[in-house]
């Protein structure tokens, strides 16, 4: 068996085309162009790449992009003050603060300062809570991107054994909730899980998000499983995921590549969330 590649590049283009059409229709109906404000603090090279890619995506989708590049020494109070200004600015519909932040700034404080209706990353506890009760305005971008990929390839979740490796607030936990919401039977694994391989081998759908290069090997994967690799690791030979791609691809039915898989979907879903935020804030 050789797995079908879940092509995040192509599916993300489809999402962006839909958002572009929606943004154009929205602007014509309301006279308002959706706007995303992106804040980066410091000069982390990877963060700069992500911010640049988000700006390009906005341009392709007909969404206005505002970028705020702040120096490393920006204080928490200064960042909070900027966020409060953007909360009150009716021309800004989505706010995103690029992570990681410098150590002297508490991420939880920043996440809770953003108005929930402009929180297009869905990090505010109000949005997290809405996800858990099945009434979310926005879905976290990476987990939502995973679900969009599954849908694009007609992969059914209901009744399937779903295993999520990783329990982060950004990916693992919300991913489990989205799979559960589709009637998957979900197990979440982490560093304390006993006999991890035994658990992962039960998975019909295996989502891996732990930040350890090539950690999941072929012997940990069930024949015919759908394997979603959320990890992005930089090695001397280039980027790789958390899954040992080539051997696992020989056992899986579907698999995401790195790069070209979930990462592309994350930005596409950010565009979708920004469009939805504009709808919620502007009365057509």
C-alpha positions in Angstrom: 0.0 0.0 0.0 1.2 3.5 -0.8 -0.8 6.3 0.9 -2.8 9.0 -0.8 -1.2 12.3 0.0 -3.5 14.8 1.7 -2.5 17.9 -0.3 -2.7 20.9 1.9 -1.4 23.1 -0.8 -4.4 22.3 -3.1 -7.0 22.3 -0.4 -5.8 25.5 1.1 -6.1 27.1 -2.4 -9.8 26.0 -2.5 -10.4 27.5 0.9 -8.8 30.8 -0.1 -10.8 31.0 -3.3 -14.0 30.6 -1.3 -12.9 33.3 1.2 -11.9 35.6 -1.7 -15.4 35.3 -3.2 -17.0 35.8 0.2 -14.9 38.9 1.0 -15.7 40.5 -2.4 -19.4 39.9 -1.9 -19.3 41.2 1.6 -17.4 44.3 0.6 -20.0 45.0 -2.1 -22.9 44.5 0.2 -21.5 46.5 3.2 -18.8 48.8 1.8 -16.4 47.2 4.4 -13.3 45.1 3.6 -12.4 42.5 6.2 -9.2 43.4 8.0 -6.7 41.4 10.0 -4.2 43.0 12.4 -1.0 40.9 13.0 1.4 41.8 15.8 4.9 40.4 16.0 7.2 41.2 18.9 10.9 40.7 18.4 12.8 39.3 15.4 12.4 35.5 15.5 13.2 34.4 12.0 10.5 31.7 11.9 7.8 34.1 13.2 8.8 36.6 10.5 8.3 34.0 7.8 4.8 33.1 9.3 3.8 36.8 9.4 4.9 37.3 5.8 3.0 34.3 4.7 -0.1 35.6 6.5 0.2 38.9 4.7 0.5 37.2 1.3 -2.6 35.1 2.1 -4.6 38.2 3.1 -3.7 39.8 -0.3 -4.8 36.7 -2.2 -8.1 36.6 -0.3 -9.0 40.3 -0.6 -8.5 40.9 3.1 -6.7 44.0 4.4 -3.6 43.3 6.4 -2.2 45.5 9.1 1.2 44.5 10.5 2.6 45.8 13.8 6.3 44.9 14.2 7.3 45.7 17.8 10.8 45.5 19.3 11.9 42.7 21.6 12.0 45.0 24.6 8.3 46.0 24.2 6.7 45.6 27.6 3.6 43.6 28.4 1.7 46.8 29.3 2.6 48.4 25.9 1.4 45.3 24.1 -1.8 45.2 26.1 -2.4 48.9 25.3 -2.0 48.3 21.6 -4.5 45.3 21.7 -7.0 47.5 23.5 -6.8 50.1 20.8 -7.3 47.4 18.1 -10.3 46.0 20.1 -11.9 49.4 19.9 -11.1 50.0 16.2 -14.1 49.2 14.1 -12.0 48.9 10.9 -10.1 45.9 12.4 -12.1 42.6 12.5 -9.4 40.1 13.5 -6.4 40.3 15.8 -3.5 37.9 15.9 -0.4 38.0 18.1 2.4 35.9 16.6 3.8 33.3 19.0 6.2 32.7 20.7 6.3 35.9 22.6 9.4 37.2 24.5 9.7 35.6 28.0 8.8 38.7 29.9 5.3 38.7 28.3 2.7 36.3 29.6 0.9 34.6 26.7 -2.2 34.0 28.9 -2.6 37.8 29.6 -2.3 38.6 25.9 -4.7 35.9 24.8 -7.3 37.2 27.3 -6.9 40.9 26.3 -8.0 40.3 22.7 -11.8 40.8 22.3 -13.2 37.3 21.8 -15.1 38.4 18.7 -11.8 39.5 17.1 -9.9 36.5 18.4 -9.4 34.7 15.1 -6.8 32.3 16.6 -9.5 31.2 19.1 -7.2 31.3 22.1 -9.4 33.3 24.5 -11.0 31.2 27.1 -14.5 32.3 26.0 -13.8 30.8 22.5 -12.2 27.7 24.0 -15.2 27.2 26.2 -17.5 27.7 23.2 -15.6 25.0 21.3 -16.0 22.5 24.2 -19.8 23.0 24.4 -20.2 22.9 20.6 -21.1 26.5 20.0 -17.8 28.1 18.7 -17.8 31.3 16.6 -14.2 30.4 15.5 -12.3 27.1 15.4 -8.6 27.0 16.3 -6.9 27.3 12.9 -4.6 24.2 12.9 -7.2 21.7 14.2 -9.8 23.2 11.9 -7.4 22.8 9.0 -7.1 19.1 9.8 -10.9 18.7 9.7 -11.0 20.6 6.4 -8.4 18.2 4.9 -10.4 15.2 6.1 -13.6 16.6 4.6 -11.9 17.5 1.3 -10.9 13.9 0.8 -14.2 12.4 2.0 -12.7 10.8 5.1 -15.4 9.9 7.6 -14.7 10.4 11.3 -18.0 9.1 12.8 -17.4 5.7 14.5 -13.7 5.7 13.9 -10.9 5.2 16.5 -9.1 8.5 16.6 -5.9 8.9 18.5 -4.3 12.3 19.1 -0.6 12.3 20.2 -0.1 15.6 22.0 -2.2 17.5 24.5 -1.3 21.1 23.9 -3.9 23.8 24.2 -3.1 24.9 20.6 -3.6 21.6 18.8 -4.0 18.4 20.8 -6.9 19.3 23.1 -9.0 21.2 20.5 -8.3 18.6 17.9 -9.7 16.0 20.2 -12.8 18.0 20.7 -13.4 18.5 17.0 -13.0 14.8 16.3 -15.3 14.0 19.2 -17.8 16.5 17.8 -17.8 14.4 14.6 -18.6 11.3 16.6 -15.1 9.9 16.6 -14.0 7.7 19.5 -11.1 9.8 20.8 -8.0 8.9 22.8 -5.5 11.6 23.7 -1.9 10.5 24.3 1.0 12.3 26.0 4.3 11.9 27.7 2.8 9.8 30.5 0.9 7.4 28.2 1.9 3.8 28.9 2.8 1.7 25.8 2.2 4.5 23.3 2.7 2.3 20.3 0.0 -0.1 21.4 -2.5 2.9 21.6 -1.5 4.4 18.3 -1.8 1.1 16.5 -5.5 1.1 17.3 -6.0 4.4 15.4 -8.1 4.6 12.2 -7.2 8.3 12.3 -3.9 9.2 13.9 -3.1 12.9 14.5 0.5 13.6 15.7 1.4 17.0 17.3 4.3 16.7 19.7 7.3 18.5 18.1 9.6 15.5 18.0 11.1 14.8 14.5 10.1 11.4 13.0 8.9 10.2 16.3 6.0 8.1 15.0 7.5 5.1 13.1 5.8 2.5 10.9 5.6 -0.1 13.6 3.4 2.4 15.6 0.8 2.7 12.8 -2.1 0.5 11.9 -2.3 -0.8 8.3 -4.6 1.5 6.4 -4.7 4.3 9.0 -5.2 8.0 8.1 -2.1 9.8 9.4 -2.1 13.5 10.0 1.3 15.0 10.8 1.0 18.4 12.5 4.7 18.7 13.4 7.2 21.0 11.7 10.8 20.3 12.7 13.9 22.0 11.2 16.8 19.5 10.7 20.1 20.1 8.9 18.7 18.3 5.9 15.5 20.4 5.9 12.0 20.3 7.3 10.3 17.2 8.6 7.3 16.2 10.6 6.7 14.2 13.7 6.1 11.1 11.6 8.7 9.1 9.8 7.1 9.8 6.5 8.4 7.4 3.9 8.0 4.1 5.9 4.6 5.2 7.4 3.3 6.2 3.9 3.8 2.6 2.9 1.3 1.5 5.6 -1.2 4.3 5.7 -4.2 4.9 3.5 -3.8 8.7 3.6 -1.0 10.9 4.9 -0.1 14.6 5.1 3.4 15.6 3.9 5.7 18.1 5.7 5.9 20.7 4.2 2.7 21.0 2.1 0.2 19.5 4.5 -1.4 20.9 7.6 0.8 24.1 7.7 -0.8 25.4 4.6 -4.3 24.7 6.0 -3.6 26.7 9.2 -3.2 30.0 7.3 -6.2 29.2 5.1 -8.4 28.7 8.2 -7.1 32.0 9.6 -8.5 33.7 6.5 -11.8 31.9 7.0 -12.0 33.0 10.6 -11.2 36.6 9.7 -14.0 36.6 7.2 -16.4 35.2 9.8 -15.3 37.8 12.4 -16.1 40.6 9.9 -19.6 39.1 9.4 -20.2 39.0 13.1 -19.1 42.6 13.6 -20.6 44.3 10.6 -24.4 44.4 10.1 -25.1 43.8 6.5 
